């Protein structure tokens, strides 16, 4: 059974950077797409980014385009989210999720398309 574990969250000042990691176990990740989502208190979960099985296809939410970069190292069964120029509104619990039935990302990132989820890692950006 696939398990996803996120790490790398923390407290950072506005304008700073963080790199989140999502390590998968129980399956080989290069066969399917992985997404990053976030949920702030009182808000709905938002799709942030997605990467295809090979890493050749990616998608981003408009709110993070140009600031966040998703990548993967299939040899390490790990997907990364590099977050630069962080803003207070990026504060949220960040989750990675997998869709083992799909290889390529859609232009829009919907949580309903991702059946497998990690527990999340908290990112807090201070102003």
N, C-alpha and C positions, 0 to 999 in steps of 0.2 A: 504494500500500500504506500502511495506517495505521501511523504511528509515534507513540509516546507518550514524552514526556520529563518526568520529575519533577524538581522543585527545591524548595528551601526548608527542607530538613532542617538539622540542626545540633545543638549541645550547648546545653541549657537546664536551669536549676535546677527542682527540683520546685515545682509551683505556677505555673510560667511558661507561655508560649504560643508557638506557632509556627503559621505558615500554609504549607501545602504547595500547590504548583501542579502541574498536569498539563497540558502543552500538547500538543495533537494536531496532526499534519500528515498530509497525504495523503488526508484525507477531512473531511467536515463533521460535527462532533460532535453537532449537535442532532438527528440522526436516530437516535441510539442511547444506551443507558445506559452509564454509567461507574461503576466501583467502585474503592474504595481497600482495599488489603489490607496486612497487615504480617506480618513473620516475624522472630521473635527467635531468637537462637542456640539450637540444640537443640530448637526447638519447630516445630510445624506452622504453615503459613501460615494466617492468620486473616482472615476478611472483616470489615472495619471499617465501611464505609459504601457506599451506592450512591445514584446520582441518575439519574432518568429523563431522556430526551432534552429535555423541556421544562423540567425542573427542578421540576416540580410534585409529583413523587413521590420520596420519599427513604426510606432505611432505615438503621438503625444497629445495630451490635452492642450488647448490653446493657452491655458493659464500657466503652463510650464514650458512651452515651446521656446527653445533658445536658451533656457537656463538649466534644464535637466537633460541628462543623457543616459539612456539605457544601454547596457551591453551584457554580454554573457561569455562565460568561459566553460564550454561544455566538458572540457577535460576535468574541471573541478566541480561539475554539476552546480554551477553558481551563476546567478544573474545579479547584476549590479544596477544601482540607480545613483548616478553622480548628480548631486544637487548643488548648483552654484547660484550665487546672487540671491540667497534665500531671503524671504520676506516674512513678516509676522503672520501673514495670511496663509503661509505654508505650514503653519503649526497644525499638527494632526497626528493621529496614529496611522502609520503606513503599513500596508499589508502587501505581501506578494501572493499571487494566485496562479493556478495552472489550469489549462484546458488540454487534457491529454488526448482529446479527440480532434484537435485542430493544430495545424502547423503554421499558418499564416495569420497575421493580425488584420483585423478590420480597421477601417479609418476611425471608427468610434469604438470606445472601450467600455463595455458593459459588464457589470459584475455577474449578471445572470449567465454569461457565457463561460464563466470560470468556476467549475465545481469544487476545486481543491484549494484550500486556503491555509496560510500560516496564521500565527497568533498575533503578529503585529509588532512594530517597534515605534516608540514614541519619538517624534521630532518636535522640538519647541524652539521657536525663533523669537528672540527678544528684540524689542525696538530700541 
